[in-house]
């Protein structure tokens, strides 16, 4: 059998066509077995010359219609037929070919030649008739069936169709050798015993039966078995005749070899079919592992793998010059179907099948767009060559002028593209190009032609742009007419890819359109979301998403160039303004946000100070309407930024390193404290907050926070499955913050008693910036516990442990301003310092000392302007140098409370 690949469909078609030209051998085989069992077939009287009586009604007419062919249902039968014929070819056995009714068998003479025509008995079985020369047809048939051949069959040029024909011949031979000739003796005679007996198998599965040593007993057994199945269908009879050849006597080595070959061929054909359906372990395509995959899976993996690798830039070199190109953008691709097909295409070549079963490796099939690769290389001529100059087009007023080109040395683009198109080096990071003369990508002729056919016509007359009110966001107030003098400065002539192209500057074009038609023709995209006003009776309002509309400057540029180059000198050159829509990034439906009720709110009092109040109002406005997504973390500092005059903030009092001064945003710690408490009440996760060094009585002890950008922030995470909307406003001496969402937690908060009270003391400082201070609250520690119950019943607790320093009084050596009473300075924050930091365990070590005396239980009266009377256990006030404030207070803005 040759190595030409024949698909299963082609083989099936060949079997059907060839089988249609053969007689019904299954019926002949069945009748032959019945005759061997003693059921003699009815024979018609032989006509003159040994031919059957032409008038016998039961005899098939020579050359008549061939019965409909029925192919075997079991694929293994067809496989066995192919295997027997193939092996017979290889070992040199000449198989009888299929003979259609009316044909003369090869080797038998015609009546005119002195030979005997083959005749059929009453049931269509072939007869052995002596020839005029005294020879016997039977002898020739037996000799052929025995495989006696003068020389082995030459396998050269044997096609798959020829093998199929030979297989059908095997069927015919089986039928003829199983049927006794007309007029023969009973099956028990010596002649019948000498002929091989072919038993019908129990199933259509190929098998080799071991014949009994006693051939006569075996013949009886086979005959009985055939008699028990008179109703066997035609397909089974044909299969039986075929397999009978494989069930010859054990003592016949040739038939054993044929039977063994049938099994080998069955496995061979099965393996060939299997390799079209799956890929063996270890199989690779261009280095990509596809073992154990189906063909479709392998195609997907190969496509994805090479899509990623071809998207990575590679270096191309020409001598000492180099540039980088991206293969995928240069017309290089991998044909995944063809690549995998190299491992799954149907073939009967045994070497190919064995290679596939062991895990074959094949190269990937690449495809290169020569034009795209040429453009890519031409775009890098300045890097890959020396002295190469493309022809260029410039404008002198409204007239195009061409500058000549010049060839150089370096990369030979044409030769390089030719070589790479047939063999692209997949996986290579560096690719050597062919060196030689570098021709310019744009010649003088090409540039002049482009100038005459595109540039000059575009600038030959004005172009008018009108707007369609149905496509713009709002009706235009007019139209735009661009004269050649206005168009010329907008023209951008490019040769970047080795090809000339022209566009209009998009920014200049848009400005001209908006100036003539009005900015209302465009509309920004509106994201879905929520808005709320900053007042107590306001409720959230859903904002539906709206597509944006903008001038499509790219399309407008193309339209102007196209109409300008095709309608030369026309005064009616007009285009309609193209618009492009942009979808908003958020289109979440109203019900999916979960914003429907207040889940946490808090309010804190503030004292009147114009600058500080202005900062509080600006800060609340910056936070109002912010939305925190589920799982997201909110930062107060980030939401307030930028803190500058442009955004409504002003300079107000802060404490920097213990020194009273001013900075933008003074007082915003009150915003941070109110945000912290609203989120704390809602059950949000506390991510970051920093208590003040001193406690101010307008805040809840242990539940307040300071801000100091960027070191100190107030952050919380939305640990619910719903969005949270922040509402903030300032009114009537209070700062308000609310969180709108869907209630997720049941929250309870318990504050403990103040413990470890530390009275204030007097600190003496000196320096021109020293400012006396009458003192504030004493120091103490407090614990706050919050319990949250989730919908599933899970309860979690978190504890805040805070320690405050005493807000000591300050005196100044050498004079200074009068001491500020605590009522005027109450609630001032201190800059960064270890005393204001709460440890992970909630413990804080105050920087100031504490007294153990009983008199320390009560704080010093806050209104005393003079230094307090010395206590017996207290040390004299220490003199401290006044720290200098941070040079750039705005860069690291502090927050005064």
C-alpha positions in Angstrom: 0.0 0.0 0.0 1.4 3.4 -0.8 2.0 6.2 1.6 -0.5 8.6 0.0 -2.9 10.0 2.5 -6.6 9.1 1.9 -9.3 10.4 4.1 -11.8 8.0 5.7 -14.6 9.5 3.6 -12.6 8.9 0.4 -11.9 5.3 1.5 -15.6 4.7 2.2 -16.6 6.1 -1.1 -14.2 3.8 -2.9 -15.5 0.8 -1.0 -19.1 1.7 -2.0 -18.3 2.2 -5.6 -16.2 -0.9 -6.0 -18.6 -3.0 -4.0 -21.5 -2.0 -6.2 -19.6 -3.7 -9.1 -19.4 -7.1 -7.4 -22.0 -9.8 -7.0 -23.7 -10.6 -3.8 -20.9 -12.8 -2.3 -22.5 -13.1 1.1 -25.4 -15.0 -0.4 -23.0 -17.1 -2.4 -21.0 -18.0 0.7 -24.1 -19.0 2.6 -25.3 -21.2 -0.2 -21.9 -22.7 -0.5 -21.8 -23.7 3.2 -25.3 -25.2 2.9 -24.1 -27.3 0.0 -21.1 -28.5 2.0 -23.5 -29.7 4.7 -25.3 -31.8 2.2 -28.1 -29.5 1.2 -27.5 -29.7 -2.5 -28.3 -26.6 -4.5 -30.8 -26.9 -7.3 -28.8 -27.0 -10.5 -30.1 -26.0 -13.9 -29.2 -28.3 -16.8 -26.0 -27.0 -18.3 -26.4 -25.5 -21.7 -24.2 -26.3 -24.6 -20.6 -25.1 -23.9 -21.2 -25.4 -20.2 -23.2 -22.2 -19.9 -26.3 -22.2 -17.8 -29.7 -22.3 -19.4 -30.5 -18.8 -20.5 -34.1 -19.5 -20.1 -33.9 -20.6 -16.4 -36.0 -18.1 -14.5 -34.0 -18.7 -11.3 -30.7 -17.9 -12.9 -29.5 -14.3 -12.8 -29.2 -12.8 -16.2 -25.7 -12.2 -17.3 -24.9 -8.5 -17.3 -28.1 -7.8 -15.4 -28.6 -5.3 -12.5 -26.2 -5.7 -9.6 -27.9 -6.1 -6.2 -27.8 -3.0 -3.9 -24.5 -3.0 -1.9 -24.8 -3.0 1.8 -21.6 -2.0 3.6 -20.7 -3.9 6.8 -22.1 -2.1 9.9 -19.0 -2.9 12.0 -16.0 -0.8 11.2 -13.7 -3.6 12.2 -14.9 -5.7 9.3 -13.8 -3.0 6.8 -10.6 -2.7 8.7 -10.0 -6.5 8.4 -10.6 -6.4 4.7 -8.1 -3.6 4.2 -5.6 -5.4 6.5 -5.9 -8.8 4.6 -5.4 -7.2 1.2 -2.5 -5.0 2.4 -0.7 -7.9 4.0 -1.3 -10.1 1.0 0.4 -7.4 -1.2 3.4 -7.2 1.1 4.0 -11.0 1.3 3.5 -11.5 -2.4 0.2 -13.3 -2.3 -2.0 -12.7 -5.4 -5.6 -12.3 -4.4 -8.4 -12.9 -6.8 -10.0 -9.7 -7.9 -13.7 -9.0 -7.7 -15.7 -10.2 -10.7 -19.0 -8.7 -11.7 -21.7 -10.8 -13.2 -21.0 -11.5 -16.8 -17.2 -10.8 -16.6 -14.6 -13.4 -17.6 -12.1 -14.1 -14.8 -8.6 -13.3 -15.5 -6.7 -16.4 -16.7 -9.8 -18.2 -18.2 -10.3 -18.3 -21.9 -13.4 -17.4 -23.8 -15.5 -19.8 -25.8 -14.0 -18.4 -28.9 -10.5 -19.0 -27.7 -11.2 -22.6 -26.9 -11.6 -22.0 -23.2 -14.7 -22.3 -21.1 -16.8 -19.3 -20.0 -17.4 -19.1 -16.3 -21.0 -20.3 -15.5 -23.2 -19.8 -12.6 -25.4 -22.5 -11.0 -29.1 -21.9 -10.3 -28.2 -19.8 -7.2 -25.5 -17.8 -8.8 -22.5 -19.9 -7.5 -19.5 -20.2 -9.8 -18.9 -23.6 -11.4 -15.7 -25.4 -12.2 -16.0 -26.5 -15.8 -13.3 -28.4 -17.7 -11.8 -26.5 -20.7 -11.5 -27.9 -24.1 -7.8 -28.4 -23.6 -8.5 -30.7 -20.7 -7.6 -28.2 -18.0 -9.9 -27.5 -15.1 -11.2 -24.1 -14.0 -11.1 -25.5 -10.5 -7.3 -26.0 -10.5 -6.8 -22.4 -11.5 -9.0 -21.1 -8.7 -7.4 -23.3 -6.1 -3.9 -22.3 -7.3 -4.8 -18.6 -7.0 -6.5 -19.1 -3.7 -3.4 -20.9 -2.4 -1.3 -17.8 -3.2 0.8 -19.6 -5.9 2.3 -16.8 -7.8 5.3 -16.6 -10.1 6.6 -13.4 -8.5 5.6 -11.1 -5.6 3.2 -8.3 -6.2 5.0 -5.0 -6.8 3.7 -2.5 -4.2 4.9 0.5 -6.1 2.0 2.7 -7.0 -0.6 0.7 -5.2 -3.2 3.1 -4.1 -5.7 3.0 -1.3 -8.5 2.5 -3.8 -6.6 -0.6 -5.2 -6.3 -2.0 -1.7 -10.1 -1.5 -1.2 -10.6 -3.4 -4.5 -8.4 -6.2 -3.4 -10.3 -6.4 -0.2 -13.5 -6.9 -2.1 -11.7 -9.5 -4.1 -11.0 -11.4 -0.9 -14.7 -11.4 -0.2 -15.3 -12.8 -3.7 -12.6 -15.4 -3.3 -14.0 -16.5 0.0 -17.4 -17.0 -1.5 -16.1 -19.0 -4.5 -13.9 -21.3 -2.5 -16.7 -22.1 -0.1 -19.2 -23.2 -2.7 -18.8 -26.6 -4.4 -19.0 -26.7 -8.2 -22.2 -27.9 -9.9 -22.3 -31.7 -10.0 -19.7 -32.2 -7.4 -19.9 -35.1 -5.0 -21.3 -34.9 -1.5 -19.4 -32.9 1.1 -18.1 -36.1 2.5 -16.1 -37.1 -0.5 -12.4 -36.7 -0.9 -12.7 -33.6 -3.0 -14.8 -31.8 -0.5 -12.5 -32.8 2.3 -9.5 -31.3 0.5 -11.2 -27.9 0.1 -10.9 -25.4 3.0 -13.9 -25.0 5.1 -14.9 -21.4 6.1 -17.0 -21.2 9.2 -19.2 -18.2 9.8 -18.3 -16.2 12.9 -20.6 -15.7 15.9 -20.1 -11.9 15.7 -18.6 -9.3 13.3 -15.5 -8.9 15.4 -12.4 -10.2 13.7 -11.0 -13.3 15.4 -8.9 -16.4 14.6 -10.5 -19.7 15.3 -8.4 -22.8 15.9 -9.7 -25.6 13.8 -10.0 -29.1 15.1 -7.3 -31.5 14.1 -9.8 -33.7 12.4 -10.7 -31.7 9.3 -13.8 -33.8 8.6 -15.2 -33.3 12.0 -14.4 -29.6 11.7 -16.3 -29.5 8.4 -19.4 -31.1 10.1 -19.2 -28.6 12.9 -19.0 -25.7 10.5 -21.8 -27.0 8.4 -24.1 -27.4 11.4 -23.3 -23.8 12.5 -24.2 -22.4 9.1 -27.4 -24.4 9.0 -28.5 -22.9 12.3 -28.4 -19.4 10.9 -30.4 -19.4 7.6 -31.7 -16.0 8.4 -28.4 -14.2 8.7 -28.6 -10.8 7.0 -26.6 -10.0 3.9 -24.0 -7.9 5.8 -23.2 -10.7 8.2 -22.8 -13.2 5.4 -20.3 -10.9 3.6 -18.4 -10.5 6.9 -18.4 -14.2 7.4 -17.0 -14.9 4.0 -14.3 -12.4 4.6 -13.4 -13.7 8.0 -13.4 -17.2 6.8 -10.1 -16.6 5.0 -8.6 -15.7 8.4 -9.9 -18.9 10.0 -8.0 -21.4 7.9 -6.3 -24.4 9.5 -3.7 -23.7 12.1 -1.3 -25.8 10.1 -1.4 -23.4 7.2 1.2 -20.7 8.1 0.2 -18.4 5.3 -3.3 -18.0 6.6 -2.0 -17.5 10.1 0.2 -14.7 8.8 -2.8 -13.2 7.1 -4.9 -13.4 10.2 -2.2 -11.9 12.4 -1.7 -9.2 9.8 -5.4 -8.4 10.1 -5.0 -7.7 13.8 -1.9 -5.6 13.2 -3.7 -3.6 10.4 -6.7 -3.1 12.6 -4.5 -1.5 15.3 -2.7 0.4 12.6 -5.9 1.9 11.1 -7.3 2.5 14.6 -4.1 4.4 15.6 -4.3 6.5 12.4 -7.9 7.5 13.3 -7.0 8.2 16.9 -4.3 10.6 16.0 -6.9 12.7 14.2 -8.9 13.1 17.4 -6.3 13.6 20.1 -2.7 14.6 20.6 -0.4 12.3 22.5 1.5 13.5 25.6 4.7 15.3 24.7 3.3 16.8 21.5 4.4 20.3 20.7 3.7 22.9 18.0 6.4 25.4 17.6 7.6 24.7 21.1 4.1 25.1 22.6 3.0 22.0 24.6 -0.3 20.6 23.3 0.0 17.0 24.7 -3.2 15.4 25.9 -5.4 18.0 24.2 -8.2 17.7 21.6 -7.5 19.4 18.3 -9.8 22.3 19.2 -8.1 22.8 22.6 -4.7 22.7 20.9 -5.7 25.3 18.4 -6.9 27.6 21.1 -3.7 27.2 23.1 -1.5 27.7 20.1 -3.4 30.8 19.0 -3.2 32.4 22.4 0.4 31.5 23.0 1.7 32.9 19.7 -0.6 36.0 20.0 1.2 36.9 23.2 4.7 36.2 21.8 4.1 38.0 18.5 2.9 41.1 20.5 6.4 41.4 22.0 8.9 43.6 20.2 11.9 42.0 18.5 15.1 43.6 17.4 16.0 43.7 13.7 19.5 44.4 12.6 21.4 45.4 9.5 25.1 45.4 10.2 25.7 47.6 13.2 22.3 49.3 12.9 19.2 48.1 14.7 15.6 48.9 15.3 12.6 47.3 17.1 9.4 46.2 15.4 6.4 44.3 16.8 5.7 41.2 14.6 2.0 41.3 15.2 1.9 44.9 14.0 4.1 44.0 11.0 1.8 41.4 9.4 3.2 38.3 11.1 0.7 35.7 12.4 0.5 32.0 13.2 -2.1 29.8 11.5 -3.2 27.7 14.5 -5.5 25.4 12.4 -2.7 24.6 9.9 -0.2 24.2 12.7 -2.2 21.7 14.7 -3.3 20.0 11.5 0.3 18.9 11.1 -0.3 16.6 14.0 -3.9 15.6 13.4 -4.2 15.3 9.6 -5.3 11.8 8.5 -2.5 9.6 7.3 -1.7 5.8 7.0 2.0 6.4 6.9 3.2 4.1 9.7 6.3 6.2 10.5 4.2 9.3 10.9 1.7 7.5 13.1 4.5 6.1 15.3 6.0 9.5 15.6 2.7 11.1 16.6 2.0 8.4 19.2 5.3 9.1 20.8 4.6 12.8 21.1 5.7 14.5 17.9 7.0 18.1 17.6 6.2 20.2 14.5 6.9 23.8 13.7 4.1 26.3 13.7 2.8 27.5 10.4 3.5 31.2 10.0 1.9 33.7 7.7 3.6 37.0 6.8 1.8 39.9 5.1 4.6 41.2 2.9 3.1 44.6 2.4 2.6 45.1 6.1 6.2 44.0 6.8 7.5 46.3 4.1 5.7 49.2 5.7 7.1 48.3 9.1 10.7 48.2 7.9 10.3 51.3 5.8 9.1 53.1 8.9 12.6 52.5 10.4 14.8 53.4 7.5 16.4 56.2 9.5 17.6 53.6 12.1 18.4 50.8 9.7 20.3 52.7 7.0 22.6 55.6 6.4 22.0 58.4 3.8 18.5 57.3 2.8 16.1 60.2 2.3 12.5 59.8 1.3 10.9 62.3 -1.0 8.9 64.9 1.1 6.0 67.3 0.4 5.9 70.7 2.1 3.6 73.7 1.6 4.5 77.1 0.2 1.4 79.0 1.1 -1.3 76.8 -0.5 1.0 75.2 -3.1 2.7 71.7 -2.5 6.4 71.5 -3.1 8.3 68.1 -3.5 11.8 67.6 -2.0 13.9 64.9 -3.9 14.7 61.4 -2.4 18.1 59.7 -2.2 19.2 56.1 -1.8 21.5 55.0 1.0 23.2 51.9 2.5 22.0 49.5 5.1 19.0 47.2 5.0 17.8 45.8 1.7 14.1 45.9 2.5 12.9 44.0 -0.5 15.3 41.1 0.0 14.7 41.0 3.7 10.9 40.8 3.3 11.3 38.1 0.7 13.3 35.9 3.1 11.3 36.5 6.2 8.0 35.9 4.4 8.9 32.3 3.6 10.6 31.6 7.0 9.8 33.8 9.9 12.0 32.9 12.9 9.4 32.4 15.6 10.7 32.9 19.1 13.9 34.8 18.0 14.5 38.0 19.9 17.0 39.3 17.3 16.5 39.0 13.5 19.3 39.7 11.0 18.1 41.5 7.9 19.7 41.5 4.4 22.2 44.3 3.9 22.7 46.2 0.7 21.4 49.3 -1.0 18.5 51.0 0.8 16.0 52.3 -1.6 13.8 55.2 -0.3 10.4 54.2 0.7 8.9 57.2 -1.1 10.3 58.2 -4.5 10.2 61.5 -6.3 7.5 60.2 -8.6 5.3 58.9 -5.8 5.6 62.2 -3.9 4.8 64.3 -7.0 1.8 62.1 -7.9 0.5 62.4 -4.3 0.9 66.2 -4.3 -0.9 66.5 -7.6 -3.7 64.1 -6.8 -4.4 64.9 -3.1 -2.8 68.0 -1.7 -3.3 70.5 -4.5 -7.0 69.5 -5.0 -7.8 69.8 -1.2 -6.4 73.4 -1.3 -8.1 74.4 -4.5 -11.4 75.6 -3.0 -13.2 76.1 0.4 -14.9 73.3 2.3 -18.1 73.8 4.3 -19.1 71.9 7.4 -22.7 71.8 8.5 -24.3 70.2 11.6 -27.3 67.9 11.8 -29.4 68.8 14.8 -30.5 65.2 15.1 -27.0 64.0 15.9 -25.6 66.9 18.0 -26.3 67.3 21.7 -28.0 70.7 20.9 -28.6 72.6 17.7 -25.6 74.4 16.2 -25.6 78.1 16.0 -24.1 78.2 12.5 -21.9 76.4 10.0 -18.1 76.4 9.3 -16.5 77.3 6.0 -12.7 76.5 5.8 -10.9 78.4 3.1 -7.7 77.0 1.5 -5.7 79.5 3.6 -7.4 78.2 6.7 -7.0 74.5 5.7 -3.3 74.8 4.8 -2.0 75.3 8.4 -4.1 72.4 9.6 -2.7 69.9 7.0 -0.4 67.2 8.5 1.5 65.3 5.7 3.1 62.1 7.0 5.4 59.4 5.6 6.1 57.6 8.8 5.2 54.1 7.6 6.8 54.6 4.2 3.5 55.7 2.7 2.2 59.2 2.2 -0.9 60.2 4.2 -2.6 63.5 5.1 -4.8 64.5 8.0 -6.0 67.7 9.6 -4.8 68.7 13.1 -7.5 67.4 15.4 -7.2 70.2 18.0 -7.2 73.0 15.5 -10.1 71.4 13.6 -12.2 71.0 16.8 -11.6 74.6 17.9 -12.7 75.9 14.5 -15.9 73.9 14.7 -16.8 74.9 18.2 -16.1 78.5 17.5 -18.5 78.5 14.5 -21.2 76.2 16.0 -21.0 76.6 19.7 -19.8 74.3 22.5 -23.4 73.0 23.2 -23.2 70.6 20.3 -21.0 68.4 22.5 -22.0 66.6 25.7 -19.9 64.9 28.4 -20.8 61.4 29.3 -22.7 61.1 32.6 -21.9 58.3 34.9 -24.7 56.5 36.8 -24.5 57.6 40.5 -26.1 59.6 43.2 -26.3 63.1 44.3 -27.5 64.8 47.5 -27.7 68.3 48.8 -26.0 69.3 52.1 -29.0 70.0 54.3 -30.9 68.0 56.9 -34.1 67.4 54.9 -32.3 66.3 51.7 -32.5 62.8 50.3 -30.3 61.0 47.8 -31.3 61.3 44.1 -30.3 58.7 41.5 -28.4 60.0 38.4 -29.1 57.9 35.3 -26.2 57.2 32.9 -26.1 59.3 29.7 -23.9 58.7 26.7 -21.5 61.5 25.8 -21.4 63.2 22.4 -18.2 64.7 20.9 -17.0 65.9 17.5 -15.4 63.0 15.6 -12.3 64.9 14.4 -10.8 61.8 12.8 -13.9 61.2 10.7 -14.2 64.9 9.9 -10.6 65.1 8.7 -11.1 62.1 6.5 -14.2 63.5 4.9 -12.6 66.9 4.2 -9.5 65.3 2.6 -11.7 62.9 0.6 -14.1 65.5 -0.8 -11.4 68.0 -1.3 -9.3 65.6 -3.4 -12.2 64.4 -5.5 -14.1 67.6 -6.1 -11.5 69.9 -7.5 -12.3 73.6 -7.5 -16.0 73.0 -6.7 -17.7 75.7 -4.7 -20.2 73.1 -3.4 -17.8 71.1 -1.4 -19.7 70.4 1.9 -19.6 67.7 4.6 -21.9 67.0 7.5 -20.3 67.2 11.0 -19.8 63.7 12.3 -20.3 63.1 16.0 -19.2 60.2 18.1 -20.8 58.8 21.3 -19.0 57.6 24.3 -20.6 55.3 26.9 -20.2 56.1 30.5 -18.0 53.8 32.5 -20.7 53.3 35.2 -24.2 52.2 34.2 -25.3 50.5 37.4 -29.0 50.5 37.8 -30.6 52.4 40.7 -31.7 49.3 42.6 -28.2 47.8 42.5 -26.6 50.5 44.6 -28.4 49.8 47.8 -28.6 53.5 48.8 -31.9 53.9 50.5 -31.6 54.8 54.2 -29.4 56.4 56.8 -27.1 53.8 58.4 -24.8 56.1 60.4 -24.7 59.8 61.3 -23.0 62.1 63.8 -22.7 65.8 64.6 -20.1 67.8 66.5 -20.2 71.4 67.9 -17.8 74.1 66.8 -17.0 77.5 68.1 -17.3 80.7 66.1 -14.2 81.7 64.2 -14.7 83.1 60.7 -11.6 81.6 59.1 -12.0 78.2 60.9 -15.8 78.1 60.0 -14.9 78.8 56.3 -12.6 75.8 56.3 -15.3 73.6 57.9 -17.8 74.6 55.3 -15.4 74.0 52.4 -14.4 70.6 53.9 -18.0 69.5 54.3 -18.7 70.5 50.7 -15.7 68.5 49.5 -17.0 65.3 51.2 -20.6 65.7 50.3 -21.8 63.2 47.6 -18.8 60.9 47.8 -19.6 57.3 47.2 -17.7 54.4 48.8 -18.1 51.1 46.9 -18.4 47.8 48.7 -15.0 46.7 49.9 -13.4 50.1 49.1 -11.5 52.2 51.6 -12.4 55.9 52.0 -9.6 58.4 52.8 -10.6 61.8 54.3 -7.4 63.5 53.4 -7.7 62.4 49.7 -11.3 63.6 49.6 -10.4 67.0 51.0 -7.4 67.7 48.7 -6.4 70.1 47.4 -6.6 72.4 50.4 -6.1 75.8 48.8 -7.8 79.1 48.3 -9.1 78.1 44.9 -11.2 75.4 46.5 -12.5 77.6 49.3 -10.0 77.1 52.1 -8.2 79.7 54.0 -5.5 80.1 56.6 -6.5 79.5 60.2 -4.9 78.6 63.6 -3.1 75.4 64.0 -0.5 74.0 66.4 2.8 73.0 64.7 5.2 71.2 67.0 3.6 72.8 70.0 3.6 76.3 68.5 0.5 78.2 67.7 0.5 79.4 64.1 -1.6 79.5 61.0 -2.0 77.3 57.9 -4.5 76.5 55.2 -7.2 74.2 56.5 -6.9 75.0 60.1 -9.9 73.3 61.9 -10.4 70.4 59.5 -9.7 67.8 62.3 -13.3 68.4 63.2 -14.3 67.1 59.8 -12.2 64.0 60.4 -13.7 63.5 63.9 -17.2 63.7 62.5 -16.5 61.4 59.6 -14.9 58.8 62.0 -18.0 58.7 64.2 -20.5 58.5 61.4 -18.7 55.5 59.9 -18.1 54.0 63.4 -21.9 54.2 64.0 -22.6 52.6 60.6 -20.4 49.6 61.5 -17.7 50.3 58.9 -14.2 48.9 59.5 -11.9 51.4 61.2 -8.7 51.4 59.1 -6.9 54.4 60.4 -7.6 57.2 62.9 -5.3 59.1 65.3 -6.7 60.6 68.6 -5.6 64.1 69.6 -2.9 64.5 72.1 -5.4 66.4 74.3 -9.1 65.9 74.8 -11.5 68.6 73.8 -14.9 68.4 75.5 -16.9 69.0 72.4 -15.8 65.5 71.1 -16.7 62.1 72.6 -13.7 60.9 74.6 -12.0 58.0 72.9 -14.0 58.6 69.7 -12.3 61.5 67.9 -9.5 62.0 65.4 -7.0 64.5 64.1 -5.8 65.1 60.6 -2.3 66.0 59.5 -1.7 65.5 55.8 -0.2 63.3 54.7 1.0 61.5 57.9 -2.3 61.3 59.7 -5.6 60.4 58.1 -9.1 59.1 58.9 -9.9 56.0 56.8 -12.6 53.4 56.9 -13.5 50.4 54.7 -17.0 49.7 53.5 -17.4 46.1 54.8 -21.0 45.8 53.6 -22.3 44.5 50.2 -23.9 47.9 49.5 -22.6 51.3 48.3 -22.4 54.1 50.9 -23.2 57.7 50.1 -21.6 60.4 52.3 -23.7 63.5 53.1 -22.0 66.4 54.9 -23.0 70.0 55.8 -22.3 72.7 58.4 -25.1 74.7 59.9 -26.1 76.3 63.3 -22.8 75.7 65.0 -22.6 72.0 64.1 -20.8 69.8 61.6 -23.0 67.0 60.3 -22.0 63.8 58.5 -24.4 61.0 57.4 -23.9 57.7 55.6 -26.7 56.5 53.3 -26.8 52.8 52.4 -28.7 49.6 53.4 -28.5 48.7 57.0 -26.2 45.6 57.3 -25.0 45.6 60.9 -26.7 46.0 64.3 -24.3 48.2 66.1 -23.9 49.0 69.8 -21.2 51.2 71.3 -20.3 51.4 75.0 -17.8 53.9 76.5 -16.0 53.1 79.7 -15.2 55.5 82.6 -12.2 57.8 82.5 -9.3 56.4 84.4 -5.8 57.5 85.5 -6.5 61.2 85.6 -3.5 63.4 85.2 -3.7 67.2 86.1 -2.2 69.9 84.0 1.0 71.6 85.0 2.7 74.8 84.0 5.5 74.8 81.4 7.7 77.9 81.1 9.0 78.7 77.6 11.1 81.6 76.2 11.5 83.2 72.8 9.8 85.7 70.6 7.2 83.2 69.4 6.2 82.1 72.9 2.5 82.6 73.6 1.2 82.1 77.1 -1.6 79.7 77.5 -3.8 79.1 80.5 -4.1 75.3 80.1 -6.9 73.0 79.1 -8.2 69.6 80.2 -6.2 67.1 82.3 -5.0 63.8 81.0 -6.8 60.4 81.3 -7.4 57.0 79.7 -10.7 55.6 78.4 -11.9 52.4 76.6 -14.6 52.3 74.0 -16.1 49.0 72.8 -18.2 48.5 69.7 -20.2 45.3 68.9 -21.4 44.5 65.4 -23.9 41.8 64.5 -24.0 40.7 60.9 -27.1 39.3 59.1 -25.8 35.8 59.5 -25.7 36.2 63.3 -22.0 36.6 63.6 -21.0 39.1 66.3 -17.6 40.9 66.3 -16.2 43.3 68.8 -13.5 45.9 68.5 -12.0 48.0 71.3 -10.5 51.5 71.3 -8.1 52.3 74.2 -7.0 56.0 74.2 -4.8 57.9 76.6 -4.8 61.7 76.6 -2.0 64.1 77.8 -2.8 67.0 80.1 -3.2 70.2 78.2 -0.6 72.1 80.2 -0.5 75.8 80.8 2.3 77.8 79.2 4.2 80.8 80.6 6.8 82.8 78.7 10.1 84.1 80.1 10.9 87.7 79.3 7.4 88.8 78.6 5.1 87.9 75.8 1.4 88.2 74.9 -1.2 87.7 77.6 -2.1 84.2 78.3 -5.1 82.9 76.2 -7.8 81.5 78.4 -8.7 77.9 77.7 -12.1 78.9 76.5 -10.6 80.8 73.6 -8.2 78.1 72.7 -10.2 75.0 73.6 -9.9 72.3 71.1 -6.6 73.0 69.5 -4.7 70.1 68.0 -1.0 69.4 68.3 1.3 68.4 65.5 2.8 64.9 65.1 4.2 63.5 68.3 4.4 60.1 70.0 2.0 61.1 72.7 -0.9 61.3 70.2 -0.4 57.9 68.7 -2.5 54.9 69.9 -0.6 51.6 69.8 -2.1 48.5 68.2 -3.2 47.3 71.6 -4.9 50.7 72.2 -2.4 51.7 74.9 -0.7 55.1 75.0 2.2 56.3 77.1 1.6 60.0 77.7 4.7 62.2 77.2 3.8 64.4 80.3 4.2 63.2 83.8 1.4 62.5 86.2 0.9 63.3 89.9 0.0 60.6 92.5 -1.3 63.1 95.1 -5.0 63.2 95.9 -5.2 66.8 94.9 -4.5 65.8 91.3 -8.0 64.4 90.9 -9.4 67.7 89.9 -8.2 69.9 87.1 -6.9 73.4 87.6 -9.6 76.0 87.0 -9.2 76.9 83.3 -9.9 80.7 83.6 -7.0 81.7 85.8 -4.7 84.0 83.7 -1.9 84.0 86.3 0.3 81.0 86.9 -1.2 78.6 89.4 0.1 78.5 93.0 3.0 76.1 93.3 2.2 72.7 94.8 4.5 71.2 97.3 5.1 68.1 95.2 5.3 69.9 91.9 8.7 70.9 90.4 9.3 74.5 89.3 8.2 75.1 85.7 10.8 74.1 83.2 12.0 76.6 80.7 11.7 75.4 77.1 12.8 76.8 73.8 9.9 77.5 71.5 10.0 75.1 68.5 10.0 76.6 65.1 7.0 75.8 62.8 7.2 73.8 59.7 8.6 76.1 56.9 5.9 75.0 54.4 2.7 74.9 56.3 0.6 74.4 53.2 2.6 71.4 52.0 2.0 69.5 55.2 -1.2 71.2 56.4 -2.1 70.9 60.0 -5.6 70.8 61.4 -6.7 73.0 64.2 -9.7 71.9 66.3 
